[in-house]
Each structure stands twice: as C-alpha cells, then as structure tokens.
Amino acid sequence: MTTCASERHDHHDVYAAQCPCREVLDLLANKWSALAIGAMEEGPQRFGALQRRLEGVSPKVLTSTLRRLEEKGFVDRTIYPAVPLHVEYALTDLGRGVAQPLGQLRLWVEEHIDEID
C-alpha cells in the first residue's frame, strides 16, 4: 500500500489515494486546462479570445477551468478598470513551467492521432 506525505517538501506519491498530487494531475490532464494553458503561451488573453481559440468550450466550463487554474497558481487574472471592464488571463511562472510538457503532449497527440483507434 502506498502512502503520501501530507507536509510540504516531503515525498509525494501520485499513486497514493490521499496524495494532493492527484488533484493537480486531474486539473492538468483535463483537455480544457491543457488547451487553455497552450493558448496562453502566446501571451495574456481575454476570455472571449480564449473561448474562440478553444473551439467547443462552453462559457461555464471555461470559467470553471480558469478559476481552478488561478486557484492553483497556474494563471493570473488581471482586471483593468475600463468601460467595459477588461479582464486578461496570463500564465504565471508555474503555468509557464507546465506549458512545455503539456505542449509536448498536444504535439504527440496531433502527430499520432492516425495511429490511434
């Protein structure tokens, strides 16, 4: 049976049922999270631009995804006091750090999709 440390900087085991790593893995392995992070690699994005880029995502799902990414520290949300209100989403250092491996996964899928049943 695997265990997982509960304090910061102790050994974590993503295979352990109670490991907090699982929540982060669940967030990052979600298609909308992976795609939103990829879209923000190009720089800060407004909500509407992200929704257009992530074809097929509903406003509700995109809002939820961005909130979860912000809560975990992958995305910063900046509100600009203008009329109308201007909000931008941008990757944090943590978000930029995970963008590369997620980008490799997206590229791998695109390159191998014809081999997958």
Contacts in CASP RR format, 6 or more apart in sequence:
PFRMAT RR
TARGET T0000
AUTHOR 0000-0000-0000
METHOD contacts of the structure
MODEL  1
MTTCASERHDHHDVYAAQCPCREVLDLLANKWSALAIGAMEEGPQRFGAL
QRRLEGVSPKVLTSTLRRLEEKGFVDRTIYPAVPLHVEYALTDLGRGVAQ
PLGQLRLWVEEHIDEID
2 13 0 8 1.000
2 15 0 8 1.000
2 16 0 8 1.000
3 13 0 8 1.000
3 16 0 8 1.000
4 12 0 8 1.000
4 13 0 8 1.000
4 16 0 8 1.000
4 17 0 8 1.000
4 18 0 8 1.000
4 19 0 8 1.000
4 20 0 8 1.000
4 21 0 8 1.000
5 11 0 8 1.000
5 12 0 8 1.000
6 18 0 8 1.000
6 20 0 8 1.000
12 19 0 8 1.000
12 20 0 8 1.000
12 21 0 8 1.000
13 19 0 8 1.000
13 21 0 8 1.000
14 21 0 8 1.000
14 22 0 8 1.000
14 25 0 8 1.000
24 72 0 8 1.000
27 33 0 8 1.000
27 68 0 8 1.000
27 69 0 8 1.000
27 72 0 8 1.000
28 34 0 8 1.000
28 37 0 8 1.000
28 98 0 8 1.000
28 102 0 8 1.000
30 65 0 8 1.000
32 54 0 8 1.000
32 57 0 8 1.000
32 61 0 8 1.000
32 62 0 8 1.000
32 65 0 8 1.000
33 65 0 8 1.000
33 68 0 8 1.000
33 69 0 8 1.000
34 102 0 8 1.000
34 103 0 8 1.000
34 105 0 8 1.000
34 106 0 8 1.000
35 53 0 8 1.000
35 54 0 8 1.000
35 57 0 8 1.000
35 106 0 8 1.000
36 50 0 8 1.000
36 54 0 8 1.000
36 62 0 8 1.000
36 65 0 8 1.000
36 66 0 8 1.000
36 69 0 8 1.000
36 75 0 8 1.000
36 89 0 8 1.000
37 69 0 8 1.000
37 74 0 8 1.000
37 75 0 8 1.000
37 91 0 8 1.000
37 95 0 8 1.000
37 98 0 8 1.000
37 99 0 8 1.000
37 102 0 8 1.000
38 99 0 8 1.000
38 102 0 8 1.000
38 103 0 8 1.000
38 106 0 8 1.000
39 45 0 8 1.000
39 49 0 8 1.000
39 50 0 8 1.000
39 53 0 8 1.000
39 54 0 8 1.000
40 50 0 8 1.000
40 75 0 8 1.000
40 89 0 8 1.000
40 90 0 8 1.000
40 91 0 8 1.000
40 99 0 8 1.000
41 91 0 8 1.000
41 96 0 8 1.000
41 99 0 8 1.000
43 90 0 8 1.000
43 91 0 8 1.000
44 78 0 8 1.000
44 88 0 8 1.000
44 89 0 8 1.000
44 90 0 8 1.000
45 53 0 8 1.000
45 88 0 8 1.000
45 89 0 8 1.000
45 90 0 8 1.000
46 86 0 8 1.000
46 87 0 8 1.000
46 88 0 8 1.000
46 89 0 8 1.000
47 59 0 8 1.000
47 62 0 8 1.000
47 63 0 8 1.000
47 66 0 8 1.000
47 87 0 8 1.000
47 89 0 8 1.000
50 62 0 8 1.000
50 66 0 8 1.000
50 89 0 8 1.000
51 57 0 8 1.000
51 59 0 8 1.000
51 62 0 8 1.000
54 62 0 8 1.000
57 65 0 8 1.000
66 75 0 8 1.000
66 77 0 8 1.000
66 89 0 8 1.000
69 75 0 8 1.000
69 95 0 8 1.000
70 76 0 8 1.000
70 77 0 8 1.000
70 89 0 8 1.000
73 92 0 8 1.000
73 94 0 8 1.000
73 95 0 8 1.000
74 91 0 8 1.000
74 92 0 8 1.000
74 94 0 8 1.000
74 95 0 8 1.000
74 98 0 8 1.000
75 89 0 8 1.000
75 90 0 8 1.000
75 91 0 8 1.000
75 92 0 8 1.000
75 95 0 8 1.000
76 89 0 8 1.000
76 90 0 8 1.000
76 91 0 8 1.000
76 92 0 8 1.000
77 87 0 8 1.000
77 88 0 8 1.000
77 89 0 8 1.000
78 87 0 8 1.000
78 88 0 8 1.000
78 89 0 8 1.000
78 90 0 8 1.000
79 85 0 8 1.000
79 86 0 8 1.000
79 87 0 8 1.000
80 86 0 8 1.000
80 87 0 8 1.000
80 88 0 8 1.000
91 99 0 8 1.000
END
